[in-house]
Amino acid sequence: MSLVAEKLPESPPTSAKPRSSKLRQGLFCVWHGLNRAGWRKLQREAGPFPARNRLRRWSISAISLSNSWHEFWEEQFFGGRIDKTVIEHPPLFVLGHWRSGTTLLHNLLTLDPQVTFPTLYQVMFSGHFLLTERITTALTSWAIPKTRPMDNIPVGWGMSQEDEVALQLRTQLSPYMMLAYQGLREKYDRFFDLTELSPAEIDLWKHEFLRFLQKLTIRANRPIVLKSPSHTYRVPLLLEMFPQAKFVYIHRDPYAVYNSSVHLRQTIFTDNALGEPNFVGLEEDALVTYERCIQRYESTKHLIPAGQLHEMRFADLEADPVAEMRQLYERLQLRGWDNVEPAIRRQMPEHAQYRKNRFSMDPATMRRVYDRLKFAFDLYGYDSGLPDGNADAA
């Protein structure tokens, strides 16, 4: 969601104070994708905002008017076609907790010329990308940073991105509303699995999700590969909407996930803040989110029909992407591996040069994380790594 490169720290800050009073990203943030109605709703329900970032909020107001204007004209030109579009190919959902390797897996899947996927521009401006994408991306590509702020993964208007961003902007029924309600989990907690939404809210969510996929289908009538970690909570709902959908679940060492998740939140909270960033309770919230994500997935994955789910470890995918992706294609009976394998092999030198963040973890934090997440260590077979080597003591 956040779009600027930075020099990353060796270990994630744990202070509740912002790391910097300066917005490295400048004015641009995820909220620039809102239309006028969405921006008014956000100001009404999340405001008033502190004086900080006044210029950002003014710029959102201006661009929200432009978004509404373009959305009106897209509806005039494309509305009927969108309504009639049928999603012929079951989607493929990449599942897994944030920072578990979902981005790497998604990027490898999207090397397949037989599939399509949402791009950064499409999720940011889902209300009018059919009308504006080609000309706007050509004129503004210079303004997009080269890598993401939370890691070193390249970004650009045409790079793959989470469909959850589009749902966040179109419905405001997304856990990514945490960027507006920083430190107030009660404001966005029900937006993870969506089971507590009202009938009107769930209808809105389904409508906007389906319409977004219809528009992607107009762009390219191929199977859509979707990667949003929040979908890991929503297996029953996704199967209700797409009974033939296929799923790939990836997991990673809980220590690495925790460290990277804390850093991710600090980064996106700062770079998408509408007021003063609030890091209070961030570490505890990261643990709660991890616990509930894994528990929800493990309690609902049995609903996925045989042959429609494949699970993998991030370490295995990182070590041998060709072998792991070949197994994925075989297990899910995906066609076209002979065309995908050469593309993955061409990508491997770049993959080998990718510089991951390096985080340190003191023994006390390791023990605290292990205490809370022991069920995941045991479930997925990860070593406790505790300094005294006595996991049971935790």
TIMARNU-132780 format. One record per residue (C-alpha): x, y, z; residue number from 1; residue in three letters. Coordinates in pm, whole numbers. Example, Ala and Ser with C-alpha at 12.3 -4.5 7.8 and 13.67 -1.06 7.14 Angstrom:
BEGIN
@xx: 1230 yy: -450 zz: 780 pos: 1 code: ALA .
@xx: 1367 yy: -106 zz: 714 pos: 2 code: SER .
***
This chain:
BEGIN
@xx: 0 yy: 0 zz: 0 pos: 1 code: MET .
@xx: 288 yy: 230 zz: 66 pos: 2 code: SER .
@xx: 509 yy: 325 zz: -219 pos: 3 code: LEU .
@xx: 846 yy: 475 zz: -134 pos: 4 code: VAL .
@xx: 1193 yy: 329 zz: -88 pos: 5 code: ALA .
@xx: 1392 yy: 375 zz: 230 pos: 6 code: GLU .
@xx: 1701 yy: 246 zz: 404 pos: 7 code: LYS .
@xx: 1568 yy: -27 zz: 629 pos: 8 code: LEU .
@xx: 1677 yy: -73 zz: 991 pos: 9 code: PRO .
@xx: 1847 yy: -385 zz: 1118 pos: 10 code: GLU .
@xx: 1576 yy: -437 zz: 1379 pos: 11 code: SER .
@xx: 1221 yy: -306 zz: 1404 pos: 12 code: PRO .
@xx: 1163 yy: -13 zz: 1637 pos: 13 code: PRO .
@xx: 943 yy: -94 zz: 1934 pos: 14 code: THR .
@xx: 870 yy: 253 zz: 2062 pos: 15 code: SER .
@xx: 516 yy: 385 zz: 2052 pos: 16 code: ALA .
@xx: 652 yy: 710 zz: 1913 pos: 17 code: LYS .
@xx: 679 yy: 774 zz: 1539 pos: 18 code: PRO .
@xx: 1019 yy: 707 zz: 1388 pos: 19 code: ARG .
@xx: 1011 yy: 1030 zz: 1196 pos: 20 code: SER .
@xx: 800 yy: 1341 zz: 1183 pos: 21 code: SER .
@xx: 859 yy: 1365 zz: 809 pos: 22 code: LYS .
@xx: 649 yy: 1181 zz: 553 pos: 23 code: LEU .
@xx: 906 yy: 1001 zz: 337 pos: 24 code: ARG .
@xx: 630 yy: 935 zz: 87 pos: 25 code: GLN .
@xx: 528 yy: 1298 zz: 54 pos: 26 code: GLY .
@xx: 161 yy: 1374 zz: -4 pos: 27 code: LEU .
@xx: 66 yy: 1055 zz: -191 pos: 28 code: PHE .
@xx: -94 yy: 773 zz: 8 pos: 29 code: CYS .
@xx: -359 yy: 503 zz: -26 pos: 30 code: VAL .
@xx: -641 yy: 748 zz: 54 pos: 31 code: TRP .
@xx: -588 yy: 927 zz: -276 pos: 32 code: HIS .
@xx: -786 yy: 641 zz: -430 pos: 33 code: GLY .
@xx: -1108 yy: 751 zz: -257 pos: 34 code: LEU .
@xx: -1391 yy: 919 zz: -444 pos: 35 code: ASN .
@xx: -1571 yy: 1219 zz: -299 pos: 36 code: ARG .
@xx: -1836 yy: 1015 zz: -117 pos: 37 code: ALA .
@xx: -1576 yy: 781 zz: 31 pos: 38 code: GLY .
@xx: -1358 yy: 1069 zz: 150 pos: 39 code: TRP .
@xx: -1653 yy: 1242 zz: 315 pos: 40 code: ARG .
@xx: -1747 yy: 918 zz: 490 pos: 41 code: LYS .
@xx: -1393 yy: 867 zz: 615 pos: 42 code: LEU .
@xx: -1371 yy: 1221 zz: 748 pos: 43 code: GLN .
@xx: -1708 yy: 1184 zz: 918 pos: 44 code: ARG .
@xx: -1633 yy: 850 zz: 1084 pos: 45 code: GLU .
@xx: -1258 yy: 871 zz: 1151 pos: 46 code: ALA .
@xx: -1204 yy: 1246 zz: 1196 pos: 47 code: GLY .
@xx: -1138 yy: 1506 zz: 1310 pos: 48 code: PRO .
@xx: -773 yy: 1463 zz: 1228 pos: 49 code: PHE .
@xx: -485 yy: 1649 zz: 1397 pos: 50 code: PRO .
@xx: -321 yy: 1940 zz: 1218 pos: 51 code: ALA .
@xx: -37 yy: 1722 zz: 1092 pos: 52 code: ARG .
@xx: -57 yy: 1632 zz: 721 pos: 53 code: ASN .
@xx: -296 yy: 1914 zz: 629 pos: 54 code: ARG .
@xx: -152 yy: 1931 zz: 277 pos: 55 code: LEU .
@xx: -208 yy: 1559 zz: 232 pos: 56 code: ARG .
@xx: -572 yy: 1589 zz: 333 pos: 57 code: ARG .
@xx: -628 yy: 1887 zz: 104 pos: 58 code: TRP .
@xx: -477 yy: 1694 zz: -186 pos: 59 code: SER .
@xx: -703 yy: 1395 zz: -111 pos: 60 code: ILE .
@xx: -1002 yy: 1629 zz: -124 pos: 61 code: SER .
@xx: -897 yy: 1755 zz: -466 pos: 62 code: ALA .
@xx: -820 yy: 1413 zz: -614 pos: 63 code: ILE .
@xx: -1138 yy: 1263 zz: -470 pos: 64 code: SER .
@xx: -1334 yy: 1504 zz: -688 pos: 65 code: LEU .
@xx: -1134 yy: 1394 zz: -991 pos: 66 code: SER .
@xx: -1194 yy: 1029 zz: -904 pos: 67 code: ASN .
@xx: -1569 yy: 1086 zz: -878 pos: 68 code: SER .
@xx: -1574 yy: 1265 zz: -1211 pos: 69 code: TRP .
@xx: -1385 yy: 984 zz: -1385 pos: 70 code: HIS .
@xx: -1602 yy: 721 zz: -1218 pos: 71 code: GLU .
@xx: -1913 yy: 891 zz: -1356 pos: 72 code: PHE .
@xx: -1779 yy: 878 zz: -1711 pos: 73 code: TRP .
@xx: -1653 yy: 522 zz: -1680 pos: 74 code: GLU .
@xx: -2004 yy: 419 zz: -1579 pos: 75 code: GLU .
@xx: -2144 yy: 594 zz: -1885 pos: 76 code: GLN .
@xx: -1904 yy: 420 zz: -2123 pos: 77 code: PHE .
@xx: -1856 yy: 80 zz: -1956 pos: 78 code: PHE .
@xx: -2140 yy: 32 zz: -1705 pos: 79 code: GLY .
@xx: -2358 yy: -189 zz: -1923 pos: 80 code: GLY .
@xx: -2064 yy: -401 zz: -2033 pos: 81 code: ARG .
@xx: -1949 yy: -451 zz: -1675 pos: 82 code: ILE .
@xx: -2298 yy: -562 zz: -1568 pos: 83 code: ASP .
@xx: -2307 yy: -827 zz: -1842 pos: 84 code: LYS .
@xx: -1954 yy: -961 zz: -1785 pos: 85 code: THR .
@xx: -1940 yy: -1318 zz: -1658 pos: 86 code: VAL .
@xx: -1637 yy: -1442 zz: -1464 pos: 87 code: ILE .
@xx: -1581 yy: -1762 zz: -1660 pos: 88 code: GLU .
@xx: -1262 yy: -1876 zz: -1490 pos: 89 code: HIS .
@xx: -1250 yy: -1962 zz: -1117 pos: 90 code: PRO .
@xx: -1003 yy: -1734 zz: -936 pos: 91 code: PRO .
@xx: -686 yy: -1857 zz: -769 pos: 92 code: LEU .
@xx: -641 yy: -1714 zz: -418 pos: 93 code: PHE .
@xx: -300 yy: -1683 zz: -252 pos: 94 code: VAL .
@xx: -352 yy: -1717 zz: 123 pos: 95 code: LEU .
@xx: -120 yy: -1667 zz: 420 pos: 96 code: GLY .
@xx: -52 yy: -1421 zz: 697 pos: 97 code: HIS .
@xx: 112 yy: -1093 zz: 604 pos: 98 code: TRP .
@xx: 491 yy: -1123 zz: 557 pos: 99 code: ARG .
@xx: 468 yy: -1502 zz: 507 pos: 100 code: SER .
@xx: 590 yy: -1498 zz: 148 pos: 101 code: GLY .
@xx: 259 yy: -1424 zz: -24 pos: 102 code: THR .
@xx: 414 yy: -1154 zz: -242 pos: 103 code: THR .
@xx: 691 yy: -1380 zz: -372 pos: 104 code: LEU .
@xx: 438 yy: -1655 zz: -444 pos: 105 code: LEU .
@xx: 201 yy: -1412 zz: -615 pos: 106 code: HIS .
@xx: 478 yy: -1270 zz: -831 pos: 107 code: ASN .
@xx: 581 yy: -1618 zz: -943 pos: 108 code: LEU .
@xx: 223 yy: -1714 zz: -1025 pos: 109 code: LEU .
@xx: 174 yy: -1399 zz: -1230 pos: 110 code: THR .
@xx: 465 yy: -1495 zz: -1456 pos: 111 code: LEU .
@xx: 217 yy: -1734 zz: -1618 pos: 112 code: ASP .
@xx: 94 yy: -1574 zz: -1945 pos: 113 code: PRO .
@xx: -237 yy: -1760 zz: -1906 pos: 114 code: GLN .
@xx: -347 yy: -1558 zz: -1601 pos: 115 code: VAL .
@xx: -427 yy: -1201 zz: -1512 pos: 116 code: THR .
@xx: -401 yy: -1010 zz: -1184 pos: 117 code: PHE .
@xx: -483 yy: -671 zz: -1031 pos: 118 code: PRO .
@xx: -216 yy: -403 zz: -1065 pos: 119 code: THR .
@xx: -128 yy: -116 zz: -834 pos: 120 code: LEU .
@xx: -316 yy: 134 zz: -1051 pos: 121 code: TYR .
@xx: -623 yy: -88 zz: -1075 pos: 122 code: GLN .
@xx: -659 yy: -135 zz: -698 pos: 123 code: VAL .
@xx: -590 yy: 231 zz: -623 pos: 124 code: MET .
@xx: -836 yy: 359 zz: -883 pos: 125 code: PHE .
@xx: -1072 yy: 66 zz: -916 pos: 126 code: SER .
@xx: -1363 yy: 299 zz: -988 pos: 127 code: GLY .
@xx: -1226 yy: 424 zz: -1319 pos: 128 code: HIS .
@xx: -922 yy: 226 zz: -1435 pos: 129 code: PHE .
@xx: -1102 yy: 100 zz: -1746 pos: 130 code: LEU .
@xx: -1131 yy: 462 zz: -1856 pos: 131 code: LEU .
@xx: -803 yy: 613 zz: -1733 pos: 132 code: THR .
@xx: -538 yy: 346 zz: -1679 pos: 133 code: GLU .
@xx: -349 yy: 358 zz: -2007 pos: 134 code: ARG .
@xx: -301 yy: 733 zz: -2033 pos: 135 code: ILE .
@xx: -255 yy: 807 zz: -1662 pos: 136 code: THR .
@xx: 5 yy: 537 zz: -1602 pos: 137 code: THR .
@xx: 200 yy: 653 zz: -1906 pos: 138 code: ALA .
@xx: 205 yy: 1012 zz: -1782 pos: 139 code: LEU .
@xx: 279 yy: 945 zz: -1414 pos: 140 code: THR .
@xx: 507 yy: 641 zz: -1402 pos: 141 code: SER .
@xx: 800 yy: 868 zz: -1312 pos: 142 code: TRP .
@xx: 631 yy: 956 zz: -982 pos: 143 code: ALA .
@xx: 618 yy: 598 zz: -851 pos: 144 code: ILE .
@xx: 911 yy: 493 zz: -625 pos: 145 code: PRO .
@xx: 1116 yy: 196 zz: -737 pos: 146 code: LYS .
@xx: 1068 yy: -23 zz: -428 pos: 147 code: THR .
@xx: 825 yy: -65 zz: -141 pos: 148 code: ARG .
@xx: 911 yy: 98 zz: 194 pos: 149 code: PRO .
@xx: 865 yy: -215 zz: 405 pos: 150 code: MET .
@xx: 1102 yy: -429 zz: 194 pos: 151 code: ASP .
@xx: 1297 yy: -410 zz: -129 pos: 152 code: ASN .
@xx: 1037 yy: -546 zz: -369 pos: 153 code: ILE .
@xx: 999 yy: -340 zz: -689 pos: 154 code: PRO .
@xx: 680 yy: -143 zz: -745 pos: 155 code: VAL .
@xx: 519 yy: 34 zz: -1037 pos: 156 code: GLY .
@xx: 173 yy: 103 zz: -1171 pos: 157 code: TRP .
@xx: 173 yy: -227 zz: -1359 pos: 158 code: GLY .
@xx: 305 yy: -447 zz: -1078 pos: 159 code: MET .
@xx: 73 yy: -694 zz: -903 pos: 160 code: SER .
@xx: -103 yy: -564 zz: -593 pos: 161 code: GLN .
@xx: -355 yy: -675 zz: -330 pos: 162 code: GLU .
@xx: -720 yy: -658 zz: -429 pos: 163 code: ASP .
@xx: -791 yy: -577 zz: -64 pos: 164 code: GLU .
@xx: -682 yy: -219 zz: -135 pos: 165 code: VAL .
@xx: -966 yy: -182 zz: -384 pos: 166 code: ALA .
@xx: -1211 yy: -321 zz: -129 pos: 167 code: LEU .
@xx: -1073 yy: -87 zz: 135 pos: 168 code: GLN .
@xx: -1134 yy: 217 zz: -84 pos: 169 code: LEU .
@xx: -1470 yy: 109 zz: -227 pos: 170 code: ARG .
@xx: -1633 yy: -26 zz: 89 pos: 171 code: THR .
@xx: -1430 yy: 84 zz: 393 pos: 172 code: GLN .
@xx: -1510 yy: -266 zz: 524 pos: 173 code: LEU .
@xx: -1147 yy: -378 zz: 530 pos: 174 code: SER .
@xx: -891 yy: -447 zz: 803 pos: 175 code: PRO .
@xx: -675 yy: -194 zz: 617 pos: 176 code: TYR .
@xx: -896 yy: 69 zz: 777 pos: 177 code: MET .
@xx: -645 yy: 30 zz: 1059 pos: 178 code: MET .
@xx: -451 yy: 298 zz: 871 pos: 179 code: LEU .
@xx: -729 yy: 544 zz: 955 pos: 180 code: ALA .
@xx: -815 yy: 398 zz: 1298 pos: 181 code: TYR .
@xx: -460 yy: 353 zz: 1425 pos: 182 code: GLN .
@xx: -456 yy: 196 zz: 1771 pos: 183 code: GLY .
@xx: -835 yy: 139 zz: 1768 pos: 184 code: LEU .
@xx: -877 yy: -226 zz: 1676 pos: 185 code: ARG .
@xx: -1242 yy: -221 zz: 1782 pos: 186 code: GLU .
@xx: -1308 yy: 1 zz: 1479 pos: 187 code: LYS .
@xx: -1184 yy: -252 zz: 1223 pos: 188 code: TYR .
@xx: -1173 yy: -590 zz: 1399 pos: 189 code: ASP .
@xx: -1491 yy: -722 zz: 1232 pos: 190 code: ARG .
@xx: -1352 yy: -650 zz: 885 pos: 191 code: PHE .
@xx: -1113 yy: -947 zz: 884 pos: 192 code: PHE .
@xx: -1347 yy: -1246 zz: 849 pos: 193 code: ASP .
@xx: -1659 yy: -1035 zz: 775 pos: 194 code: LEU .
@xx: -1884 yy: -1270 zz: 973 pos: 195 code: THR .
@xx: -2021 yy: -984 zz: 1187 pos: 196 code: GLU .
@xx: -2114 yy: -755 zz: 900 pos: 197 code: LEU .
@xx: -2477 yy: -653 zz: 861 pos: 198 code: SER .
@xx: -2669 yy: -792 zz: 560 pos: 199 code: PRO .
@xx: -2638 yy: -454 zz: 387 pos: 200 code: ALA .
@xx: -2265 yy: -442 zz: 452 pos: 201 code: GLU .
@xx: -2200 yy: -793 zz: 323 pos: 202 code: ILE .
@xx: -2407 yy: -721 zz: 13 pos: 203 code: ASP .
@xx: -2199 yy: -409 zz: -51 pos: 204 code: LEU .
@xx: -1874 yy: -602 zz: -2 pos: 205 code: TRP .
@xx: -1981 yy: -880 zz: -238 pos: 206 code: LYS .
@xx: -2104 yy: -634 zz: -498 pos: 207 code: HIS .
@xx: -1783 yy: -433 zz: -503 pos: 208 code: GLU .
@xx: -1563 yy: -743 zz: -504 pos: 209 code: PHE .
@xx: -1755 yy: -903 zz: -790 pos: 210 code: LEU .
@xx: -1763 yy: -580 zz: -990 pos: 211 code: ARG .
@xx: -1387 yy: -538 zz: -949 pos: 212 code: PHE .
@xx: -1330 yy: -890 zz: -1082 pos: 213 code: LEU .
@xx: -1570 yy: -824 zz: -1371 pos: 214 code: GLN .
@xx: -1362 yy: -521 zz: -1467 pos: 215 code: LYS .
@xx: -1040 yy: -724 zz: -1449 pos: 216 code: LEU .
@xx: -1209 yy: -979 zz: -1675 pos: 217 code: THR .
@xx: -1289 yy: -707 zz: -1929 pos: 218 code: ILE .
@xx: -921 yy: -616 zz: -1929 pos: 219 code: ARG .
@xx: -819 yy: -980 zz: -1981 pos: 220 code: ALA .
@xx: -1058 yy: -1276 zz: -1984 pos: 221 code: ASN .
@xx: -826 yy: -1518 zz: -1805 pos: 222 code: ARG .
@xx: -809 yy: -1679 zz: -1460 pos: 223 code: PRO .
@xx: -747 yy: -1407 zz: -1202 pos: 224 code: ILE .
@xx: -473 yy: -1462 zz: -943 pos: 225 code: VAL .
@xx: -556 yy: -1272 zz: -624 pos: 226 code: LEU .
@xx: -327 yy: -1214 zz: -328 pos: 227 code: LYS .
@xx: -465 yy: -1049 zz: -16 pos: 228 code: SER .
@xx: -366 yy: -1198 zz: 321 pos: 229 code: PRO .
@xx: -701 yy: -1084 zz: 460 pos: 230 code: SER .
@xx: -870 yy: -1346 zz: 239 pos: 231 code: HIS .
@xx: -708 yy: -1609 zz: 464 pos: 232 code: THR .
@xx: -989 yy: -1532 zz: 711 pos: 233 code: TYR .
@xx: -1263 yy: -1562 zz: 446 pos: 234 code: ARG .
@xx: -1247 yy: -1912 zz: 300 pos: 235 code: VAL .
@xx: -1619 yy: -1985 zz: 360 pos: 236 code: PRO .
@xx: -1730 yy: -1661 zz: 193 pos: 237 code: LEU .
@xx: -1493 yy: -1702 zz: -101 pos: 238 code: LEU .
@xx: -1619 yy: -2057 zz: -160 pos: 239 code: LEU .
@xx: -1977 yy: -1932 zz: -143 pos: 240 code: GLU .
@xx: -1900 yy: -1683 zz: -419 pos: 241 code: MET .
@xx: -1663 yy: -1906 zz: -621 pos: 242 code: PHE .
@xx: -1718 yy: -2277 zz: -543 pos: 243 code: PRO .
@xx: -1456 yy: -2385 zz: -801 pos: 244 code: GLN .
@xx: -1188 yy: -2141 zz: -678 pos: 245 code: ALA .
@xx: -841 yy: -2277 zz: -606 pos: 246 code: LYS .
@xx: -624 yy: -2180 zz: -310 pos: 247 code: PHE .
@xx: -254 yy: -2175 zz: -228 pos: 248 code: VAL .
@xx: -155 yy: -2129 zz: 136 pos: 249 code: TYR .
@xx: 198 yy: -2033 zz: 240 pos: 250 code: ILE .
@xx: 344 yy: -2015 zz: 591 pos: 251 code: HIS .
@xx: 673 yy: -1898 zz: 738 pos: 252 code: ARG .
@xx: 875 yy: -1906 zz: 1062 pos: 253 code: ASP .
@xx: 659 yy: -1718 zz: 1317 pos: 254 code: PRO .
@xx: 959 yy: -1520 zz: 1446 pos: 255 code: TYR .
@xx: 1027 yy: -1382 zz: 1099 pos: 256 code: ALA .
@xx: 658 yy: -1308 zz: 1046 pos: 257 code: VAL .
@xx: 632 yy: -1122 zz: 1377 pos: 258 code: TYR .
@xx: 943 yy: -910 zz: 1321 pos: 259 code: ASN .
@xx: 848 yy: -822 zz: 967 pos: 260 code: SER .
@xx: 485 yy: -754 zz: 1061 pos: 261 code: SER .
@xx: 582 yy: -502 zz: 1329 pos: 262 code: VAL .
@xx: 811 yy: -326 zz: 1083 pos: 263 code: HIS .
@xx: 542 yy: -331 zz: 814 pos: 264 code: LEU .
@xx: 287 yy: -170 zz: 1043 pos: 265 code: ARG .
@xx: 524 yy: 102 zz: 1158 pos: 266 code: GLN .
@xx: 602 yy: 182 zz: 797 pos: 267 code: THR .
@xx: 250 yy: 191 zz: 658 pos: 268 code: ILE .
@xx: 108 yy: 365 zz: 966 pos: 269 code: PHE .
@xx: 353 yy: 649 zz: 906 pos: 270 code: THR .
@xx: 331 yy: 663 zz: 529 pos: 271 code: ASP .
@xx: -51 yy: 656 zz: 516 pos: 272 code: ASN .
@xx: -130 yy: 859 zz: 827 pos: 273 code: ALA .
@xx: -391 yy: 1132 zz: 814 pos: 274 code: LEU .
@xx: -278 yy: 1264 zz: 1151 pos: 275 code: GLY .
@xx: -6 yy: 1168 zz: 1397 pos: 276 code: GLU .
@xx: 98 yy: 801 zz: 1362 pos: 277 code: PRO .
@xx: -4 yy: 591 zz: 1662 pos: 278 code: ASN .
@xx: 208 yy: 286 zz: 1746 pos: 279 code: PHE .
@xx: 59 yy: 218 zz: 2090 pos: 280 code: VAL .
@xx: -17 yy: -152 zz: 2133 pos: 281 code: GLY .
@xx: 124 yy: -234 zz: 1791 pos: 282 code: LEU .
@xx: 323 yy: -541 zz: 1901 pos: 283 code: GLU .
@xx: 27 yy: -694 zz: 2085 pos: 284 code: GLU .
@xx: -202 yy: -624 zz: 1792 pos: 285 code: ASP .
@xx: 43 yy: -802 zz: 1559 pos: 286 code: ALA .
@xx: 32 yy: -1111 zz: 1783 pos: 287 code: LEU .
@xx: -348 yy: -1109 zz: 1804 pos: 288 code: VAL .
@xx: -377 yy: -1076 zz: 1426 pos: 289 code: THR .
@xx: -138 yy: -1368 zz: 1371 pos: 290 code: TYR .
@xx: -318 yy: -1593 zz: 1623 pos: 291 code: GLU .
@xx: -659 yy: -1531 zz: 1474 pos: 292 code: ARG .
@xx: -542 yy: -1559 zz: 1115 pos: 293 code: CYS .
@xx: -387 yy: -1904 zz: 1159 pos: 294 code: ILE .
@xx: -672 yy: -2029 zz: 1378 pos: 295 code: GLN .
@xx: -937 yy: -1909 zz: 1134 pos: 296 code: ARG .
@xx: -764 yy: -2066 zz: 835 pos: 297 code: TYR .
@xx: -702 yy: -2398 zz: 1009 pos: 298 code: GLU .
@xx: -1065 yy: -2416 zz: 1126 pos: 299 code: SER .
@xx: -1212 yy: -2347 zz: 780 pos: 300 code: THR .
@xx: -972 yy: -2502 zz: 528 pos: 301 code: LYS .
@xx: -1157 yy: -2834 zz: 547 pos: 302 code: HIS .
@xx: -1436 yy: -2665 zz: 351 pos: 303 code: LEU .
@xx: -1214 yy: -2644 zz: 43 pos: 304 code: ILE .
@xx: -1287 yy: -2941 zz: -186 pos: 305 code: PRO .
@xx: -1015 yy: -3192 zz: -258 pos: 306 code: ALA .
@xx: -780 yy: -3082 zz: -533 pos: 307 code: GLY .
@xx: -847 yy: -2710 zz: -482 pos: 308 code: GLN .
@xx: -591 yy: -2640 zz: -205 pos: 309 code: LEU .
@xx: -213 yy: -2660 zz: -193 pos: 310 code: HIS .
@xx: 5 yy: -2565 zz: 105 pos: 311 code: GLU .
@xx: 374 yy: -2476 zz: 111 pos: 312 code: MET .
@xx: 654 yy: -2335 zz: 327 pos: 313 code: ARG .
@xx: 817 yy: -2004 zz: 240 pos: 314 code: PHE .
@xx: 1165 yy: -2145 zz: 308 pos: 315 code: ALA .
@xx: 1111 yy: -2420 zz: 52 pos: 316 code: ASP .
@xx: 980 yy: -2177 zz: -209 pos: 317 code: LEU .
@xx: 1272 yy: -1943 zz: -150 pos: 318 code: GLU .
@xx: 1527 yy: -2225 zz: -174 pos: 319 code: ALA .
@xx: 1391 yy: -2390 zz: -490 pos: 320 code: ASP .
@xx: 1115 yy: -2190 zz: -659 pos: 321 code: PRO .
@xx: 1109 yy: -2410 zz: -969 pos: 322 code: VAL .
@xx: 1052 yy: -2733 zz: -778 pos: 323 code: ALA .
@xx: 792 yy: -2579 zz: -547 pos: 324 code: GLU .
@xx: 600 yy: -2414 zz: -829 pos: 325 code: MET .
@xx: 606 yy: -2735 zz: -1033 pos: 326 code: ARG .
@xx: 452 yy: -2917 zz: -738 pos: 327 code: GLN .
@xx: 189 yy: -2645 zz: -702 pos: 328 code: LEU .
@xx: 89 yy: -2678 zz: -1069 pos: 329 code: TYR .
@xx: 67 yy: -3055 zz: -1034 pos: 330 code: GLU .
@xx: -138 yy: -3053 zz: -712 pos: 331 code: ARG .
@xx: -389 yy: -2796 zz: -840 pos: 332 code: LEU .
@xx: -389 yy: -2944 zz: -1191 pos: 333 code: GLN .
@xx: -299 yy: -2611 zz: -1349 pos: 334 code: LEU .
@xx: -211 yy: -2626 zz: -1717 pos: 335 code: ARG .
@xx: 77 yy: -2461 zz: -1896 pos: 336 code: GLY .
@xx: 373 yy: -2547 zz: -1674 pos: 337 code: TRP .
@xx: 599 yy: -2581 zz: -1977 pos: 338 code: ASP .
@xx: 542 yy: -2211 zz: -2049 pos: 339 code: ASN .
@xx: 581 yy: -2103 zz: -1687 pos: 340 code: VAL .
@xx: 903 yy: -2284 zz: -1598 pos: 341 code: GLU .
@xx: 1125 yy: -2086 zz: -1837 pos: 342 code: PRO .
@xx: 982 yy: -1758 zz: -1704 pos: 343 code: ALA .
@xx: 1060 yy: -1861 zz: -1346 pos: 344 code: ILE .
@xx: 1412 yy: -1966 zz: -1439 pos: 345 code: ARG .
@xx: 1469 yy: -1628 zz: -1604 pos: 346 code: ARG .
@xx: 1354 yy: -1465 zz: -1283 pos: 347 code: GLN .
@xx: 1586 yy: -1664 zz: -1057 pos: 348 code: MET .
@xx: 1898 yy: -1443 zz: -1090 pos: 349 code: PRO .
@xx: 1693 yy: -1141 zz: -983 pos: 350 code: GLU .
@xx: 1539 yy: -1346 zz: -704 pos: 351 code: HIS .
@xx: 1886 yy: -1447 zz: -580 pos: 352 code: ALA .
@xx: 1997 yy: -1083 zz: -564 pos: 353 code: GLN .
@xx: 1693 yy: -970 zz: -364 pos: 354 code: TYR .
@xx: 1802 yy: -823 zz: -30 pos: 355 code: ARG .
@xx: 1563 yy: -917 zz: 247 pos: 356 code: LYS .
@xx: 1535 yy: -710 zz: 563 pos: 357 code: ASN .
@xx: 1742 yy: -844 zz: 851 pos: 358 code: ARG .
@xx: 1592 yy: -816 zz: 1199 pos: 359 code: PHE .
@xx: 1739 yy: -910 zz: 1535 pos: 360 code: SER .
@xx: 1533 yy: -1042 zz: 1825 pos: 361 code: MET .
@xx: 1640 yy: -1041 zz: 2187 pos: 362 code: ASP .
@xx: 1585 yy: -1356 zz: 2399 pos: 363 code: PRO .
@xx: 1304 yy: -1199 zz: 2603 pos: 364 code: ALA .
@xx: 1107 yy: -1110 zz: 2288 pos: 365 code: THR .
@xx: 1169 yy: -1455 zz: 2142 pos: 366 code: MET .
@xx: 1028 yy: -1616 zz: 2452 pos: 367 code: ARG .
@xx: 726 yy: -1385 zz: 2456 pos: 368 code: ARG .
@xx: 652 yy: -1458 zz: 2090 pos: 369 code: VAL .
@xx: 700 yy: -1830 zz: 2138 pos: 370 code: TYR .
@xx: 468 yy: -1832 zz: 2439 pos: 371 code: ASP .
@xx: 190 yy: -1675 zz: 2235 pos: 372 code: ARG .
@xx: 246 yy: -1860 zz: 1908 pos: 373 code: LEU .
@xx: 358 yy: -2201 zz: 2027 pos: 374 code: LYS .
@xx: 57 yy: -2359 zz: 1859 pos: 375 code: PHE .
@xx: 184 yy: -2234 zz: 1522 pos: 376 code: ALA .
@xx: 543 yy: -2347 zz: 1587 pos: 377 code: PHE .
@xx: 409 yy: -2694 zz: 1665 pos: 378 code: ASP .
@xx: 151 yy: -2700 zz: 1385 pos: 379 code: LEU .
@xx: 398 yy: -2612 zz: 1110 pos: 380 code: TYR .
@xx: 709 yy: -2770 zz: 1259 pos: 381 code: GLY .
@xx: 924 yy: -2465 zz: 1332 pos: 382 code: TYR .
@xx: 1204 yy: -2475 zz: 1590 pos: 383 code: ASP .
@xx: 1166 yy: -2258 zz: 1899 pos: 384 code: SER .
@xx: 1525 yy: -2136 zz: 1867 pos: 385 code: GLY .
@xx: 1518 yy: -2033 zz: 2232 pos: 386 code: LEU .
@xx: 1867 yy: -1954 zz: 2369 pos: 387 code: PRO .
@xx: 1844 yy: -2220 zz: 2640 pos: 388 code: ASP .
@xx: 1712 yy: -2473 zz: 2388 pos: 389 code: GLY .
@xx: 1425 yy: -2554 zz: 2623 pos: 390 code: ASN .
@xx: 1102 yy: -2482 zz: 2441 pos: 391 code: ALA .
@xx: 892 yy: -2647 zz: 2711 pos: 392 code: ASP .
@xx: 1018 yy: -2396 zz: 2968 pos: 393 code: ALA .
@xx: 835 yy: -2126 zz: 2776 pos: 394 code: ALA .
***
